[in-house]
């Protein structure tokens, strides 16, 4: 059994989820089973259509209703995220998956959908053979400290600032 590590992809630049999905594709190509838990997100993204085709190896579940990033989370957002974290804990210790991706879990802690301590508990409970990937901007320093690998995506230049909206197949 391969030793699993904890990876964090954070920062204000584009590419955190994309990097995690790339890792999922690589893992699936090597025959590993992947579980992707998307927090905050509850909308249909183009990558979900692609991942459906790989459903024998990659499972995706969203633990969000809508993207409330511009507003405040409601009680239902909090309940869905906390239930999701409980699901992920059971799935992680089940031994069925070798790679677990917690997409936007850092943002979930930032908006208090669940606590950093709840997320750290999950990190501490990670079985030896599971690779755990946590994405999202504003990673808490305690999550960074607990990780084995941290990549910070830094925005140098982004066409969004020139008014370019998210495009199908590229940003969504």
LOKE-159258 format. One record per atom (N, C-alpha, C): residue number from 1; chain; atom name; x, y, z. Coordinates in steps of 0.1 Angstrom, whole numbers, plus 2048, in hexadecimal, padded with zeros to 3 digits. Layout:
LOKE-159258
NODE   i ch at  c1  c2  c3
NODE NUM  A CA   X   Y   Z
...
end
This chain:
LOKE-159258
NODE   i ch at  c1  c2  c3
NODE   1  A  N 809 7F4 800
NODE   1  A CA 800 800 800
NODE   1  A  C 809 80C 800
NODE   2  A  N 805 816 7F8
NODE   2  A CA 80D 822 7F6
NODE   2  A  C 809 82C 802
NODE   3  A  N 813 833 808
NODE   3  A CA 810 83C 812
NODE   3  A  C 809 848 80C
NODE   4  A  N 7FF 84D 813
NODE   4  A CA 7F8 859 80E
NODE   4  A  C 7FC 865 816
NODE   5  A  N 7FB 870 810
NODE   5  A CA 7FF 87D 816
NODE   5  A  C 7F3 887 816
NODE   6  A  N 7F5 892 81C
NODE   6  A CA 7EB 89D 81C
NODE   6  A  C 7F0 8A8 813
NODE   7  A  N 7E9 8AC 809
NODE   7  A CA 7ED 8B6 800
NODE   7  A  C 7E2 8C2 801
NODE   8  A  N 7E7 8CE 800
NODE   8  A CA 7DF 8DA 801
NODE   8  A  C 7E2 8E2 7F5
NODE   9  A  N 7D7 8E6 7ED
NODE   9  A CA 7D8 8F0 7E2
NODE   9  A  C 7D0 8FC 7E6
NODE  10  A  N 7D7 907 7E8
NODE  10  A CA 7D1 913 7ED
NODE  10  A  C 7D6 91F 7E5
NODE  11  A  N 7D2 92B 7EA
NODE  11  A CA 7D7 938 7E3
NODE  11  A  C 7CC 93E 7DB
NODE  12  A  N 7CE 94A 7D7
NODE  12  A CA 7C4 952 7D0
NODE  12  A  C 7C4 950 7C1
NODE  13  A  N 7CE 948 7BC
NODE  13  A CA 7CF 946 7AD
NODE  13  A  C 7C5 93B 7A9
NODE  14  A  N 7C3 93B 79C
NODE  14  A CA 7BB 931 795
NODE  14  A  C 7C2 923 795
NODE  15  A  N 7BB 918 796
NODE  15  A CA 7C1 90B 794
NODE  15  A  C 7C1 901 79F
NODE  16  A  N 7BB 904 7AB
NODE  16  A CA 7BB 8FB 7B6
NODE  16  A  C 7B3 8EF 7B3
NODE  17  A  N 7A7 8F1 7B0
NODE  17  A CA 79E 8E6 7AD
NODE  17  A  C 7A3 8DE 7A0
NODE  18  A  N 7A7 8E6 796
NODE  18  A CA 7AD 8E0 78A
NODE  18  A  C 7B8 8D6 78D
NODE  19  A  N 7C1 8DB 796
NODE  19  A CA 7CD 8D2 79A
NODE  19  A  C 7C8 8C6 7A1
NODE  20  A  N 7BE 8C7 7AA
NODE  20  A CA 7B9 8BB 7B1
NODE  20  A  C 7B2 8B2 7A7
NODE  21  A  N 7AB 8B7 79E
NODE  21  A CA 7A4 8AE 794
NODE  21  A  C 7AF 8A8 78B
NODE  22  A  N 7B9 8AF 788
NODE  22  A CA 7C4 8A8 781
NODE  22  A  C 7CA 89D 788
NODE  23  A  N 7CC 89E 795
NODE  23  A CA 7D1 894 79E
NODE  23  A  C 7C7 888 79E
NODE  24  A  N 7BA 88B 79E
NODE  24  A CA 7B0 881 79E
NODE  24  A  C 7B1 878 791
NODE  25  A  N 7B3 87F 786
NODE  25  A CA 7B4 879 779
NODE  25  A  C 7C1 870 779
NODE  26  A  N 7CC 875 77E
NODE  26  A CA 7D8 86D 77F
NODE  26  A  C 7D6 861 787
NODE  27  A  N 7D0 863 793
NODE  27  A CA 7CE 857 79C
NODE  27  A  C 7C5 84D 796
NODE  28  A  N 7BA 851 78F
NODE  28  A CA 7B1 848 789
NODE  28  A  C 7B8 840 77E
NODE  29  A  N 7C1 847 776
NODE  29  A CA 7C9 841 76C
NODE  29  A  C 7D2 836 771
NODE  30  A  N 7D6 837 77E
NODE  30  A CA 7DE 82D 784
NODE  30  A  C 7D6 823 78C
NODE  31  A  N 7C9 824 78A
NODE  31  A CA 7C0 81A 790
NODE  31  A  C 7BC 81C 79E
NODE  32  A  N 7BF 828 7A3
NODE  32  A CA 7BB 82C 7B1
NODE  32  A  C 7AC 831 7B1
NODE  33  A  N 7A5 82F 7BC
NODE  33  A CA 797 834 7BD
NODE  33  A  C 798 841 7C4
NODE  34  A  N 790 84B 7BF
NODE  34  A CA 790 859 7C3
NODE  34  A  C 782 85D 7C8
NODE  35  A  N 782 864 7D3
NODE  35  A CA 775 86A 7D7
NODE  35  A  C 778 879 7D8
NODE  36  A  N 76F 881 7D1
NODE  36  A CA 770 88F 7D1
NODE  36  A  C 764 895 7D8
NODE  37  A  N 766 89C 7E3
NODE  37  A CA 75C 8A3 7EA
NODE  37  A  C 75D 8B1 7E8
NODE  38  A  N 753 8B7 7E1
NODE  38  A CA 753 8C5 7DE
NODE  38  A  C 74B 8CD 7E8
NODE  39  A  N 751 8D5 7F0
NODE  39  A CA 74A 8DD 7FA
NODE  39  A  C 747 8EB 7F4
NODE  40  A  N 73D 8F1 7F9
NODE  40  A CA 738 8FE 7F4
NODE  40  A  C 731 8FD 7E6
NODE  41  A  N 737 8F5 7DD
NODE  41  A CA 732 8F4 7D0
NODE  41  A  C 725 8EB 7CF
NODE  42  A  N 71B 8F0 7C8
NODE  42  A CA 70F 8E8 7C6
NODE  42  A  C 70A 8E9 7B8
NODE  43  A  N 712 8EF 7B0
NODE  43  A CA 70E 8F1 7A2
NODE  43  A  C 714 8E7 799
NODE  44  A  N 70F 8E6 78C
NODE  44  A CA 714 8DD 783
NODE  44  A  C 720 8E3 77B
NODE  45  A  N 72C 8DD 77C
NODE  45  A CA 738 8E2 776
NODE  45  A  C 73B 8D8 76B
NODE  46  A  N 742 8DD 760
NODE  46  A CA 745 8D5 755
NODE  46  A  C 74D 8C9 759
NODE  47  A  N 756 8CA 763
NODE  47  A CA 75F 8BF 767
NODE  47  A  C 756 8B3 76C
NODE  48  A  N 74B 8B6 772
NODE  48  A CA 742 8AC 777
NODE  48  A  C 73E 8A2 76C
NODE  49  A  N 73B 8A8 760
NODE  49  A CA 737 8A0 755
NODE  49  A  C 742 896 751
NODE  50  A  N 74E 89B 750
NODE  50  A CA 75A 893 74D
NODE  50  A  C 75C 888 758
NODE  51  A  N 75B 88C 764
NODE  51  A CA 75E 882 76F
NODE  51  A  C 753 877 770
NODE  52  A  N 747 87A 76B
NODE  52  A CA 73C 870 76B
NODE  52  A  C 741 864 762
NODE  53  A  N 748 867 758
NODE  53  A CA 74D 85D 74F
NODE  53  A  C 758 854 755
NODE  54  A  N 75E 859 760
NODE  54  A CA 768 851 767
NODE  54  A  C 762 84C 775
NODE  55  A  N 755 84B 776
NODE  55  A CA 74F 848 783
NODE  55  A  C 753 83B 789
NODE  56  A  N 759 832 781
NODE  56  A CA 75D 825 787
NODE  56  A  C 769 828 791
NODE  57  A  N 771 832 78E
NODE  57  A CA 77D 835 796
NODE  57  A  C 77C 842 79E
NODE  58  A  N 774 84C 799
NODE  58  A CA 773 859 79F
NODE  58  A  C 764 85C 7A3
NODE  59  A  N 762 85E 7B0
NODE  59  A CA 755 862 7B5
NODE  59  A  C 755 870 7B9
NODE  60  A  N 74B 878 7B5
NODE  60  A CA 74A 886 7B9
NODE  60  A  C 73D 888 7C0
NODE  61  A  N 73D 88F 7CB
NODE  61  A CA 731 893 7D2
NODE  61  A  C 732 8A1 7D6
NODE  62  A  N 728 8A9 7D4
NODE  62  A CA 728 8B7 7D8
NODE  62  A  C 721 8B9 7E6
NODE  63  A  N 727 8C0 7EF
NODE  63  A CA 722 8C3 7FC
NODE  63  A  C 720 8D2 7FD
NODE  64  A  N 719 8D7 7F3
NODE  64  A CA 715 8E5 7F3
NODE  64  A  C 708 8E7 7EB
NODE  65  A  N 702 8F2 7ED
NODE  65  A CA 6F5 8F5 7E6
NODE  65  A  C 6F8 8FE 7DA
NODE  66  A  N 6FC 909 7DD
NODE  66  A CA 6FF 913 7D2
NODE  66  A  C 70C 91A 7D6
NODE  67  A  N 712 921 7CD
NODE  67  A CA 71E 928 7D1
NODE  67  A  C 71A 935 7D8
NODE  68  A  N 71C 935 7E5
NODE  68  A CA 717 940 7ED
NODE  68  A  C 723 94A 7F0
NODE  69  A  N 72E 948 7EA
NODE  69  A CA 73B 94F 7ED
NODE  69  A  C 738 95E 7EE
NODE  70  A  N 72F 964 7E6
NODE  70  A CA 72D 972 7E6
NODE  70  A  C 723 976 7F1
NODE  71  A  N 71D 96C 7F8
NODE  71  A CA 713 96F 803
NODE  71  A  C 718 967 80F
NODE  72  A  N 710 967 819
NODE  72  A CA 713 95F 825
NODE  72  A  C 70C 952 825
NODE  73  A  N 713 947 82A
NODE  73  A CA 70D 93A 82A
NODE  73  A  C 700 93A 833
NODE  74  A  N 6F7 932 82F
NODE  74  A CA 6EB 930 837
NODE  74  A  C 6EC 923 83F
NODE  75  A  N 6E3 921 848
NODE  75  A CA 6E4 915 851
NODE  75  A  C 6E4 908 848
NODE  76  A  N 6DD 908 83D
NODE  76  A CA 6DD 8FC 835
NODE  76  A  C 6EA 8FA 82E
NODE  77  A  N 6F1 904 82B
NODE  77  A CA 6FF 903 825
NODE  77  A  C 708 8FC 830
NODE  78  A  N 707 901 83C
NODE  78  A CA 70F 8FC 847
NODE  78  A  C 70C 8ED 849
NODE  79  A  N 6FF 8E9 84A
NODE  79  A CA 6FA 8DC 84C
NODE  79  A  C 700 8D2 841
NODE  80  A  N 6FE 8D7 834
NODE  80  A CA 703 8CE 829
NODE  80  A  C 712 8CC 82A
NODE  81  A  N 719 8D6 82D
NODE  81  A CA 728 8D5 82E
NODE  81  A  C 72C 8CC 839
NODE  82  A  N 726 8CD 845
NODE  82  A CA 729 8C5 850
NODE  82  A  C 726 8B7 84E
NODE  83  A  N 71A 8B4 848
NODE  83  A CA 716 8A7 844
NODE  83  A  C 720 8A1 83A
NODE  84  A  N 725 8A9 831
NODE  84  A CA 72F 8A5 827
NODE  84  A  C 73C 8A0 82E
NODE  85  A  N 740 8A8 838
NODE  85  A CA 74D 8A5 83E
NODE  85  A  C 74B 897 846
NODE  86  A  N 73F 895 84C
NODE  86  A CA 73D 888 852
NODE  86  A  C 73D 87D 848
NODE  87  A  N 737 87F 83C
NODE  87  A CA 737 875 831
NODE  87  A  C 745 872 82D
NODE  88  A  N 74D 87C 82B
NODE  88  A CA 75B 87B 827
NODE  88  A  C 763 873 831
NODE  89  A  N 761 875 83E
NODE  89  A CA 768 86E 848
NODE  89  A  C 765 85F 847
NODE  90  A  N 759 85B 845
NODE  90  A CA 755 84D 844
NODE  90  A  C 75B 847 837
NODE  91  A  N 75A 84F 82C
NODE  91  A CA 75F 84A 820
NODE  91  A  C 76F 848 820
NODE  92  A  N 775 852 827
NODE  92  A CA 784 851 828
NODE  92  A  C 789 845 830
NODE  93  A  N 782 842 83A
NODE  93  A CA 786 836 843
NODE  93  A  C 781 829 83D
NODE  94  A  N 778 829 833
NODE  94  A CA 773 81D 82E
NODE  94  A  C 77D 815 826
NODE  95  A  N 788 81B 822
NODE  95  A CA 792 814 81A
NODE  95  A  C 78F 812 80C
NODE  96  A  N 783 817 807
NODE  96  A CA 77F 816 7F9
NODE  96  A  C 786 81F 7F0
NODE  97  A  N 78B 82A 7F5
NODE  97  A CA 792 834 7ED
NODE  97  A  C 7A0 837 7F1
NODE  98  A  N 7A9 839 7E7
NODE  98  A CA 7B7 83B 7EA
NODE  98  A  C 7BA 84A 7EA
NODE  99  A  N 7B1 852 7E3
NODE  99  A CA 7B3 861 7E2
NODE  99  A  C 7A6 867 7E6
NODE 100  A  N 7A7 871 7EF
NODE 100  A CA 79B 878 7F4
NODE 100  A  C 79E 887 7F1
NODE 101  A  N 795 88E 7E9
NODE 101  A CA 797 89C 7E7
NODE 101  A  C 78C 8A4 7ED
NODE 102  A  N 790 8AD 7F5
NODE 102  A CA 787 8B6 7FC
NODE 102  A  C 787 8C4 7F5
NODE 103  A  N 780 8C5 7EA
NODE 103  A CA 780 8D1 7E2
NODE 103  A  C 779 8DC 7EA
NODE 104  A  N 780 8E8 7EB
NODE 104  A CA 77B 8F4 7F1
NODE 104  A  C 778 8F2 801
NODE 105  A  N 77F 8E8 807
NODE 105  A CA 77E 8E6 815
NODE 105  A  C 784 8F2 81D
NODE 106  A  N 78E 8F8 817
NODE 106  A CA 794 904 81E
NODE 106  A  C 78A 910 81E
NODE 107  A  N 783 912 813
NODE 107  A CA 779 91C 813
NODE 107  A  C 76E 919 81D
NODE 108  A  N 76A 90C 81E
NODE 108  A CA 760 908 827
NODE 108  A  C 763 90B 836
NODE 109  A  N 770 90A 839
NODE 109  A CA 774 90E 847
NODE 109  A  C 774 91D 848
NODE 110  A  N 779 924 83E
NODE 110  A CA 779 933 83E
NODE 110  A  C 76B 938 841
NODE 111  A  N 761 932 83B
NODE 111  A CA 753 937 83D
NODE 111  A  C 74C 92F 848
NODE 112  A  N 754 928 850
NODE 112  A CA 74E 921 85C
NODE 112  A  C 743 917 859
NODE 113  A  N 744 911 84D
NODE 113  A CA 73B 906 84A
NODE 113  A  C 73E 8FA 853
NODE 114  A  N 74B 8F8 856
NODE 114  A CA 750 8EF 860
NODE 114  A  C 75D 8F5 865
NODE 115  A  N 762 8F1 870
NODE 115  A CA 76D 8F7 876
NODE 115  A  C 77A 8F1 871
NODE 116  A  N 785 8F9 873
NODE 116  A CA 792 8F4 86F
NODE 116  A  C 795 8E8 877
NODE 117  A  N 791 8E8 884
NODE 117  A CA 794 8DC 88C
NODE 117  A  C 78D 8D0 887
NODE 118  A  N 781 8D1 882
NODE 118  A CA 77A 8C6 87B
NODE 118  A  C 782 8C1 870
NODE 119  A  N 787 8CA 868
NODE 119  A CA 78F 8C6 85C
NODE 119  A  C 79C 8BF 861
NODE 120  A  N 7A2 8C5 86B
NODE 120  A CA 7AF 8BF 870
NODE 120  A  C 7AC 8B1 876
NODE 121  A  N 7A1 8AF 87C
NODE 121  A CA 79D 8A1 881
NODE 121  A  C 79D 897 876
NODE 122  A  N 797 89C 86A
NODE 122  A CA 797 893 85F
NODE 122  A  C 7A5 890 85A
NODE 123  A  N 7AE 89A 85A
NODE 123  A CA 7BC 898 856
NODE 123  A  C 7C3 88E 85F
NODE 124  A  N 7C0 88F 86C
NODE 124  A CA 7C6 886 876
NODE 124  A  C 7C1 878 875
NODE 125  A  N 7B5 876 870
NODE 125  A CA 7AF 869 86F
NODE 125  A  C 7B2 863 862
NODE 126  A  N 7B9 869 859
NODE 126  A CA 7BC 864 84C
NODE 126  A  C 7C4 857 84D
NODE 127  A  N 7BF 84D 847
NODE 127  A CA 7C6 840 847
NODE 127  A  C 7D3 841 83F
NODE 128  A  N 7DD 839 842
NODE 128  A CA 7EA 83A 83D
NODE 128  A  C 7EA 839 82E
NODE 129  A  N 7E2 832 827
NODE 129  A CA 7E2 830 819
NODE 129  A  C 7D9 839 811
NODE 130  A  N 7D4 844 817
NODE 130  A CA 7CB 84D 811
NODE 130  A  C 7D3 85A 80E
NODE 131  A  N 7D2 85F 802
NODE 131  A CA 7D7 86C 7FE
NODE 131  A  C 7CB 876 800
NODE 132  A  N 7CD 880 808
NODE 132  A CA 7C3 88A 80B
NODE 132  A  C 7C7 898 805
NODE 133  A  N 7BE 89D 7FC
NODE 133  A CA 7C1 8AA 7F6
NODE 133  A  C 7B6 8B4 7FA
NODE 134  A  N 7BB 8BF 7FF
NODE 134  A CA 7B1 8CA 803
NODE 134  A  C 7B4 8D6 7FB
NODE 135  A  N 7A9 8DB 7F5
NODE 135  A CA 7AB 8E7 7EC
NODE 135  A  C 7A3 8F3 7F2
NODE 136  A  N 7A6 8FE 7EC
NODE 136  A CA 79E 90B 7EF
NODE 136  A  C 7A8 916 7F4
NODE 137  A  N 7A4 922 7F1
NODE 137  A CA 7AC 92D 7F5
NODE 137  A  C 7AA 92F 804
NODE 138  A  N 7B3 937 80A
NODE 138  A CA 7B3 93A 819
NODE 138  A  C 7B4 92E 822
NODE 139  A  N 7BE 925 81E
NODE 139  A CA 7C1 91A 827
NODE 139  A  C 7C5 91F 834
NODE 140  A  N 7BF 91A 83F
NODE 140  A CA 7C3 91D 84D
NODE 140  A  C 7D2 919 84F
NODE 141  A  N 7D9 921 856
NODE 141  A CA 7E7 91D 859
NODE 141  A  C 7E9 90F 860
NODE 142  A  N 7DF 90B 868
NODE 142  A CA 7DF 8FE 86E
NODE 142  A  C 7DE 8F3 864
NODE 143  A  N 7D6 8F5 859
NODE 143  A CA 7D5 8EB 84E
NODE 143  A  C 7E2 8EA 847
NODE 144  A  N 7E8 8F6 844
NODE 144  A CA 7F5 8F6 83D
NODE 144  A  C 7FF 8EF 845
NODE 145  A  N 7FF 8F1 852
NODE 145  A CA 809 8EA 85B
NODE 145  A  C 807 8DB 85B
NODE 146  A  N 7FA 8D6 85B
NODE 146  A CA 7F7 8C8 85B
NODE 146  A  C 7FA 8C1 84E
NODE 147  A  N 7FB 8C9 843
NODE 147  A CA 7FD 8C3 836
NODE 147  A  C 80B 8BE 833
NODE 148  A  N 80D 8B5 82A
NODE 148  A CA 81A 8B1 826
NODE 148  A  C 81F 8B8 81A
NODE 149  A  N 816 8BD 812
NODE 149  A CA 819 8C4 805
NODE 149  A  C 80F 8D0 804
NODE 150  A  N 814 8DC 802
NODE 150  A CA 80B 8E7 800
NODE 150  A  C 80F 8EF 7F4
NODE 151  A  N 806 8F1 7EB
NODE 151  A CA 808 8F9 7DF
NODE 151  A  C 7FF 905 7E0
NODE 152  A  N 806 911 7DE
NODE 152  A CA 7FE 91D 7DE
NODE 152  A  C 7FD 923 7D0
NODE 153  A  N 7F1 924 7CB
NODE 153  A CA 7EE 92A 7BE
NODE 153  A  C 7EE 939 7C0
NODE 154  A  N 7F7 93F 7B9
NODE 154  A CA 7F8 94E 7BA
NODE 154  A  C 7F3 955 7AD
NODE 155  A  N 7EA 95E 7AF
NODE 155  A CA 7E5 965 7A3
NODE 155  A  C 7EF 96F 79F
NODE 156  A  N 7F5 96E 793
NODE 156  A CA 7FE 978 78E
NODE 156  A  C 7F6 982 785
NODE 157  A  N 7ED 97C 77D
NODE 157  A CA 7E5 984 773
NODE 157  A  C 7D9 97B 770
NODE 158  A  N 7CD 981 770
NODE 158  A CA 7C1 97A 76D
NODE 158  A  C 7B8 982 764
NODE 159  A  N 7B3 97D 759
NODE 159  A CA 7AA 984 750
NODE 159  A  C 79D 987 756
NODE 160  A  N 799 981 761
NODE 160  A CA 78D 984 769
NODE 160  A  C 78D 993 76C
NODE 161  A  N 799 998 770
NODE 161  A CA 79A 9A6 774
NODE 161  A  C 797 9B0 768
NODE 162  A  N 798 9AA 75C
NODE 162  A CA 795 9B2 750
NODE 162  A  C 786 9B0 74C
NODE 163  A  N 77E 9A9 754
NODE 163  A CA 770 9A7 751
NODE 163  A  C 76C 99B 74A
NODE 164  A  N 776 992 748
NODE 164  A CA 773 985 742
NODE 164  A  C 76C 97C 74C
NODE 165  A  N 760 977 748
NODE 165  A CA 758 96F 751
NODE 165  A  C 75C 960 750
NODE 166  A  N 759 958 75A
NODE 166  A CA 75C 94A 759
NODE 166  A  C 756 943 74D
NODE 167  A  N 75F 93C 746
NODE 167  A CA 75B 936 739
NODE 167  A  C 759 927 73A
NODE 168  A  N 74F 922 733
NODE 168  A CA 74C 913 733
NODE 168  A  C 759 90C 72E
NODE 169  A  N 75C 901 735
NODE 169  A CA 768 8F9 731
NODE 169  A  C 775 8FE 735
NODE 170  A  N 776 90B 73A
NODE 170  A CA 783 910 73E
NODE 170  A  C 783 913 74D
NODE 171  A  N 779 91B 751
NODE 171  A CA 778 91E 760
NODE 171  A  C 76C 917 766
NODE 172  A  N 763 912 75E
NODE 172  A CA 757 90C 764
NODE 172  A  C 752 900 75B
end
